[in-house]
Each structure stands twice: as structure tokens, then as C-alpha cells.
Amino acid sequence: MVSAGPPDGANEPLRGLRVLDFTRVLSGPFATALLADLGAEVVKVEAPQGDEYRHVGPFRAGESALFQLVNRNKLGIVLDLKEPNSRELARRLAAVADVVVENFRPGVAARLGIGYAALAAANPRLIYASISGFGQSGALRDLPAFDLVAQARSGLMAMTGDPDGPPTRAGESIGDLAAGLFCSWAILAALYERQRTGVGQQLDVAMVDSLVALLPTAFAQWMFGTTAPTRTGNRHPLSTPFGVFRVRDGHIVICVLNDTQFRNLARCIDRPELSADPRFASDELRTQNEPSLTPLIDAWLATRTAAGAARELNDAGVPASTIQEPKAVFESATLLERQLVTHVQHAALGAIPAMEQPVHFEGHTRGRQRAAPGLGADSATVLQRWLGVSVEEAIALLHRSGEPRGEERGERP
């Protein structure tokens, strides 16, 4: 099962890996985008109406920015899985795939004839990853789940926000993204195991499970019963001073985790005697006596700007930072230096910004992103590459499944 792959990706870590992607919206597309970033040939299967994210803004020239970002580097094919001929084509593609990823509700893929049991019977080496809100088993498996539901059911929302305020949503769709990240990680682990065993397996990834796995601080508070995990606003629940502080022109963050950093802080704010104060002799004691400590830090910060305070603290050996707006981050020299933002050419939009996966692999070139596919843009190409059929045969197969090939839609060849 060797993919032709993008012509310029000869040194990419996952070159030769074929991924059939039945996912939509965010969790699954994010998982498969991470694989595509590293050279896997990902074929995105869409219904005739397209992924829901094609219809979620912001838009330019009718194209969704969200869809572009999480479907980068993929090939696109349209298959109406309600139609028998389309389902048969899907099964043929799965028979030559290394990986299948789906995020239907539990049981839907099986009813469509593309569940793990059916596909693995024809392709025992298949890695089949299923993403859902609550997992493929358990009493909650059939409940609908969006990112916000996962945040609510995982405990994350109960820990986020001001102590006297309501539970608060995280600023990004972290439930979807965590599930996608764990899914891509699990696929790579399963592929490694397949090298030893020669057989594939099904992976069950739940959004709620993924978020629970990202709560080690709350779990630590619960496991010994010392303090109840709850909302602490912009303070760290266990360490002090560790959080957001007001300055003359806004806010900064200060992160003191050990005694050395606290001694550095005490000297920096011209209160060296604090490091010898028994109330502040340990991280635990500093947290217990936070109401006495914070006003002393606030008094020093009150006359300083965010940039000035952060600089003084850093020079003194205290981890601190200004708080950057997203626009400033995306346009910063740091992101350009780290190659986290690149540009791709889109047929309708021209050059547009694109996100890069964050890991630098020695010897592998970054910046080879390709725009997300138009709806069904690569249908004929995919059938030629994966099934080894001629152009004419590919066109005939697509017409029998009720879908015109992408070139007939006026999209990319």
C-alpha cells in the first residue's frame, strides 16, 4: 500500500502512508491534517453537500477559512454513502488504505457498511480510528457531543473561570483538538505495532476521555483529597505567585514555582525580606498565604508597564511575560522564525496564510503546504492512484456512483 504522494515530499516522515478520511468538522480533520503535514496521502471523503465546515465562516470568495486550515494537504473525493455504488467505492478504497479515520456517531459507520469489522475483513492490516464524544462503548456512547459538551462533561469547564463566576468555556475548541491530537498519536503507535504483528486494529478515541487526560493538576488535587479541584480564576490552583497580575497599562503573567524563583522575585520587587518570612517559606505556604503576598506584588507592579515589568522580572530570573493578542502572535517575527505560519496558493483565493504542525523534524523541509481540496476536486485522480484504474474507468465509476469527477466541477485538476 504505497501512495504516490505529493511529488515534492520525498523526505517526509509519513510518505507512502495512505489515509482514508471520513471525518468532518474539526476533531477528525485536525487529526488527519497532522498526518498529511508529515507526508501521508490523505483522501478526504465528503458527502455531495460537503463538510459542514465549508459552510462555517469566516469566508472569502465563498471559501471557509476554518475548512482551509484543517483540511490542508489533502485530496478530495465526493461519495454519497447513502448510495450502494458509492459505498462499494468506499470499501474498495479502504481495502488499499493503511488507515481509516471516521467520526460518525457510534454505530453509523457499521450501518453504512464501512465499520471496522467489515473493512478489516477485507484488509486485516487496516488501522481504523473512530472519534466520538463519549467513546464506542459505555452508557453515554449514543449522546450527541460537540466540543462544548465535552468541555462541560470532562470537568474542564468547572475548573475554568473566576471562583465567583460561572463555569467558562476555554478560548478554543480544545475538546475537538485534543481528540484529534490523541487520534493522530494513537494511529502512529498502532502503525508501529503493526510492523511487529502484521495486523491492524481499531482505535477508540473519545473527546471527553481526551480532555480528562489533560487534567493532571485537577487529578492530583483529587487523588490525595487535599484540595477540591475548582475554579481559581487567573491563579494557579497549587502554586503562588503563579498567575495574572495587573500593571499600569494592562496585565502580565508571573510564574513562580520554586524557592529560588521566589527569592529572585523578592529581590526584584525590593522586598528581599519576604524570602525569609516563614509564611512564604514553601510553595504550599505561599499558596495558603496568598492574600497576604499578592498585595505586596501588586504594589510594585502598579507603577510599571507590562513590557517594563516583564523585562525586569525576566532579568531577575523570574519567569514572566506580557499577554499577547492573537493577531500580534500570528504576525510576530517569532512565528515566522519558527515557521509556524506559511502561505499556500489557492485557486480562488490566491496566496493565503496556512498553519504548520509545530514539530521540527531534523532533515525534513517545512513550508510545503497545499491548499485544502475543492469539493470532489480529486475524485478521478484518487481512483486512478489508489485503484489503478484508467481515466476512463475512473470517470465511469464516479458516474455510476452518481458523482461527477472533480474536473467537471471546474476545480483543480
C-alpha atoms as one frame of an Amber mdcrd trajectory, in Angstrom:
protein
   0.000   0.000   0.000   2.292   2.737  -1.219   0.909   6.130  -2.075   2.188
   8.138  -4.984   2.156  11.095  -2.587   2.906  14.706  -3.374   5.783  14.946
  -5.882   7.915  17.226  -3.681   7.581  15.238  -0.448  10.282  12.615  -0.920
  11.792  13.192   2.515   8.585  13.494   4.542   8.305  11.105   7.528   4.935
   9.597   6.547   5.419   9.439   2.798   3.813   6.259   1.464   1.073   6.156
   4.105  -2.482   6.096   2.757  -5.231   7.560   4.935  -8.918   7.407   4.031
 -10.636  10.220   5.908 -14.392  10.016   6.510 -14.310  12.769   9.150 -15.874
  16.191   9.192 -15.952  19.433  11.200 -12.874  19.608  13.499 -11.663  16.644
  15.592 -11.115  14.175  12.744  -9.983  16.672  10.107  -7.434  18.055  12.577
  -6.088  14.531  13.221  -5.720  13.743   9.535  -4.264  17.184   8.746  -1.438
  16.419  11.175  -0.748  13.195   9.263  -0.970  14.995   5.910   1.510  17.613
   7.163   4.075  14.835   7.508   3.573  13.428   4.020   0.710  10.952   4.375
  -1.618  10.879   1.372  -4.936  11.742   2.968  -8.080  11.353   0.881 -10.953
  13.335   2.349 -14.321  11.731   1.596 -17.226  14.184   1.571 -20.946  13.908
   1.003 -22.309  15.826  -2.024 -23.168  18.803   0.199 -19.642  18.891   1.602
 -18.193  19.021   5.104 -20.165  21.277   7.474 -17.050  23.418   7.909 -17.314
  24.505   4.265 -20.374  26.445   5.418 -18.932  27.998   8.607 -17.224  31.401
   8.348 -15.221  33.489   8.179 -15.452  33.435   4.372 -13.605  34.963   1.474
 -14.819  34.403  -2.093 -17.141  31.741  -0.721 -14.308  29.754   0.889 -14.223
  28.996   4.619 -11.032  29.820   6.494 -11.732  27.072   9.040 -12.162  24.449
   6.328  -8.942  25.546   4.655  -6.929  25.351   7.866  -7.921  21.840   8.983
  -8.090  20.209   5.563  -4.741  21.347   4.232  -2.584  18.957   2.210  -5.446
  16.554   1.456  -7.016  15.161  -1.702 -10.794  15.380  -2.004 -13.376  12.924
  -3.288 -17.176  13.017  -3.125 -19.051   9.825  -2.253 -22.703   9.701  -1.286
 -22.571   6.925   1.297 -26.350   6.569   1.147 -25.915   5.103  -2.352 -24.783
   1.474  -2.839 -22.276   2.247  -5.593 -20.619   4.944  -3.503 -20.395   2.614
  -0.513 -18.786  -0.027  -2.724 -16.210   2.518  -3.933 -15.507   3.472  -0.310
 -14.893  -0.164   0.562 -12.559  -0.593  -2.407 -10.542   2.428  -1.308 -10.412
   1.142   2.277  -9.094  -2.185   1.008  -5.908  -0.461  -0.179  -5.632   2.078
   2.673  -3.298   1.904   5.644  -5.553   3.974   7.882  -9.256   4.845   8.019
 -10.465   7.654  10.282 -14.154   8.347  10.985 -16.102  10.473  13.449 -19.660
   9.347  12.866 -21.821   8.640  15.874 -21.079   5.139  17.215 -22.802   2.534
  15.065 -23.349   4.718  11.991 -20.243   3.534  10.107 -21.225  -0.097  10.663
 -24.743   0.559   9.343 -23.215   2.111   6.236 -21.083  -0.983   5.690 -17.795
   0.818   6.399 -17.363  -0.144  10.033 -14.198  -1.722  11.348 -15.395  -5.329
  11.172 -16.394  -5.097   7.515 -13.301  -3.229   6.360 -10.800  -5.248   8.422
 -12.214  -8.473   6.989 -11.009  -7.338   3.565  -7.889  -5.559   4.864  -6.542
  -7.129   8.094  -3.646  -4.641   8.215  -6.018  -1.689   8.460  -5.691   0.815
  11.303  -9.235   2.087  11.923  -9.602   5.130  14.167 -13.012   6.158  15.487
 -13.501   9.544  17.156 -16.689  10.276  19.093 -17.848  12.337  22.025 -18.066
   9.590  24.654 -16.431   6.575  23.005 -17.635   3.463  21.241 -18.796   1.805
  24.464 -20.436   2.829  27.719 -23.779   4.223  28.786 -23.174   7.625  27.172
 -21.950   6.406  23.771 -25.093   7.458  21.874 -25.289  11.001  23.226 -24.556
  13.771  20.725 -21.396  15.659  21.515 -19.871  18.919  20.411 -16.714  20.475
  21.787 -18.664  22.461  24.369 -20.396  19.301  25.600 -17.003  17.637  26.008
 -15.668  20.606  27.952 -18.729  20.502  30.198 -18.664  16.741  30.834 -14.900
  16.417  31.317 -14.572  18.748  34.328 -12.590  21.324  32.346 -15.348  23.963
  32.373 -15.915  23.572  36.113 -12.236  24.486  36.617 -12.215  27.440  34.224
 -13.297  30.970  35.153 -13.432  33.154  38.225 -14.214  31.488  41.563 -17.393
  33.535  41.971 -18.378  33.386  38.321 -19.922  30.748  36.072 -18.038  27.795
  34.562 -16.300  29.127  31.469 -15.550  27.710  28.046 -11.892  27.553  27.061
 -10.956  30.051  24.370 -10.525  27.380  21.680 -12.323  24.140  20.751  -9.913
  22.207  22.905 -12.094  19.073  23.152 -12.065  18.606  19.391  -8.385  19.441
  19.109  -7.316  17.182  21.986  -9.211  14.246  20.484  -7.639  14.912  17.092
  -4.164  15.125  18.565  -4.571  11.902  20.576  -6.023  10.224  17.488  -3.004
  11.035  15.329  -0.681   9.918  18.147  -2.569   6.636  18.513  -2.507   5.971
  14.766   1.270   6.246  14.723   1.564   3.908  17.719  -0.755   1.385  16.028
   1.281   1.552  12.823   4.419   0.783  14.821   2.699  -2.204  16.431   1.563
  -3.379  13.010   5.197  -3.606  11.962   5.638  -6.282  14.648   2.323  -8.126
  14.353   1.348  -7.650  10.718  -2.233  -6.821  11.674  -4.158  -3.644  12.279
  -6.638  -2.669  14.981  -9.465  -0.324  15.867  -8.746   2.802  17.913 -11.498
   4.258  20.090 -10.883   7.973  20.776 -13.395   9.931  22.882 -13.402  13.710
  23.183 -14.342  13.583  26.867 -11.629  10.992  27.600  -9.075  13.163  25.797
  -9.894  16.195  27.931  -9.868  14.203  31.177  -6.373  13.026  30.223  -5.327
  16.687  30.070  -6.304  17.416  33.684  -3.307  16.172  35.719  -3.408  19.151
  38.106  -7.064  18.585  38.981  -6.470  14.842  39.214  -3.581  15.413  41.629
  -5.826  17.537  43.847  -8.493  14.822  43.811  -6.267  11.758  44.219  -4.967
  12.728  47.680  -8.058  14.690  48.681  -6.020  17.691  49.800  -7.925  20.413
  47.943 -11.012  20.220  45.779 -10.395  20.954  42.095 -12.337  24.136  41.383
 -12.150  27.474  39.610  -9.265  29.682  40.684  -9.579  32.347  38.001  -6.207
  33.522  36.737  -4.286  31.933  39.625  -2.613  28.548  39.563  -4.524  26.244
  41.937  -1.392  24.891  43.649   1.446  27.400  43.230   1.864  31.063  44.281
   2.591  33.625  42.936   1.617  32.000  39.654  -0.981  33.798  37.561  -2.143
  37.064  36.027  -1.302  40.393  37.659  -2.411  43.947  36.864   0.115  46.567
  35.785  -0.262  50.219  34.832  -1.279  49.530  31.223  -2.852  46.089  31.411
  -1.762  42.702  32.725   1.214  40.347  32.824   1.775  36.782  33.967   4.238
  35.799  36.690   5.173  32.149  37.228   6.992  31.288  40.458   7.207  27.572
  41.107  10.158  27.123  43.468  12.033  28.805  46.292  14.860  30.110  44.099
  12.405  31.876  41.817  10.645  33.339  44.853  13.929  34.706  46.245  14.575
  36.279  42.838  11.100  37.813  42.878  11.509  39.181  46.396  14.771  40.920
  45.412  13.243  42.224  42.177  10.318  43.929  43.942  12.671  45.380  46.582
  11.333  43.161  49.346  14.210  40.693  49.905  12.988  40.016  53.457   9.986
  38.121  52.050  12.149  35.127  51.169  12.902  34.702  54.900   9.294  35.192
  56.003   8.007  31.869  57.446   4.604  32.493  55.835   6.242  32.181  52.422
   8.837  29.508  53.143   7.451  26.986  50.628   5.217  26.876  47.585   2.423
  25.336  49.663   2.705  28.014  52.344   2.791  30.786  49.757  -0.464  29.450
  48.338  -2.046  29.257  51.787  -0.981  32.850  52.485  -1.678  34.211  49.007
  -3.975  37.013  50.320  -1.010  38.453  52.259   1.528  38.059  49.463  -0.321
  39.286  46.376  -0.871  42.904  47.572   2.885  43.295  48.026   3.496  42.247
  44.422   0.598  44.400  43.199   2.079  47.475  44.848   5.359  47.057  42.947
   3.571  46.410  39.653   1.162  49.363  39.955   3.664  51.896  38.632   5.084
  49.734  35.871   4.082  48.929  32.301   3.579  45.364  31.158   6.666  45.384
  28.940   8.826  47.038  31.607   7.726  44.751  34.444   8.179  41.613  32.359
  11.667  42.736  31.371  12.721  43.489  34.959  11.346  40.180  36.206  12.989
  38.163  33.452  16.306  39.912  34.053  15.993  38.946  37.726  15.415  35.274
  36.862  11.638  35.285  37.342   9.527  33.732  34.544   7.117  36.456  33.405
   5.526  37.659  30.198   3.284  40.215  28.632  -0.033  38.864  27.311  -0.173
  38.856  23.531  -3.294  39.272  21.424  -3.731  36.526  18.786  -3.240  38.954
  15.884   0.104  40.046  17.299   1.138  36.424  17.786   0.199  35.386  14.234
   2.113  38.344  12.788   5.136  38.067  15.071   8.693  37.526  13.954   8.876
  34.557  16.310   6.247  32.598  14.398   7.994  33.375  11.138  11.321  32.246
  12.607   9.702  29.050  13.895   7.897  28.545  10.559   4.501  28.075  12.183
   2.817  30.230   9.561   3.397  29.791   5.855   1.442  30.603   2.708  -0.244
  28.411   0.116  -1.692  29.121  -3.301  -5.432  28.627  -3.563  -7.183  28.521
  -6.939  -9.827  31.079  -5.942  -8.107  32.978  -3.119  -4.532  33.275  -4.325
  -1.881  33.262  -1.613  -3.410  32.651   1.811  -1.848  32.012   5.238  -1.592
  28.404   6.372  -0.780  26.744   9.669   2.122  24.318  10.060   2.320  21.459
  12.533   4.656  22.580  15.336   7.343  19.877  15.426  10.626  20.336  13.567
  11.998  17.064  12.170  15.723  17.095  11.505  16.431  16.804   7.804  12.833
  17.484   6.755  11.827  20.656   4.949   8.869  22.716   6.164   6.714  25.081
   4.131   5.331  22.612   1.570   1.693  23.118   2.466  -1.037  22.679  -0.132
  -4.479  24.267  -0.039  -7.496  22.258   1.050  -9.259  20.499  -1.840 -12.335
  21.801  -3.600 -15.389  19.615  -3.150 -14.624  16.402  -5.040 -11.707  18.064
  -6.816  -9.529  14.944  -6.876 -12.158  12.231  -7.288 -10.833  10.825 -10.562
  -7.200  11.202  -9.504  -7.805   9.287  -6.277  -9.429   6.362  -8.089  -6.586
   6.238 -10.588  -3.898   6.291  -7.886  -5.479   4.025  -5.327  -7.395   1.571
  -7.512  -5.053   1.556 -10.503  -7.826   2.278 -12.997  -7.592   4.338 -16.162
  -9.003   7.832 -16.503 -11.954   6.451 -18.418 -12.627   3.768 -15.816 -12.406
   6.339 -13.026 -14.930   8.579 -14.757 -17.264   5.632 -15.287 -17.028   4.598
 -11.631 -17.791   8.118 -10.486 -20.786   8.428 -12.770 -22.129   5.093 -11.567
 -21.863   6.371  -8.015 -23.789   9.467  -9.030 -20.905  11.889  -8.623 -19.146
  13.801 -11.438 -15.385  13.830 -11.257 -13.819  16.939  -9.771 -12.559  18.272
 -13.090 -16.167  18.512 -14.276 -16.878  20.787 -11.308 -14.361  23.290 -12.623
 -11.989  22.587  -9.724  -8.327  21.736  -9.565  -7.033  19.013 -11.893
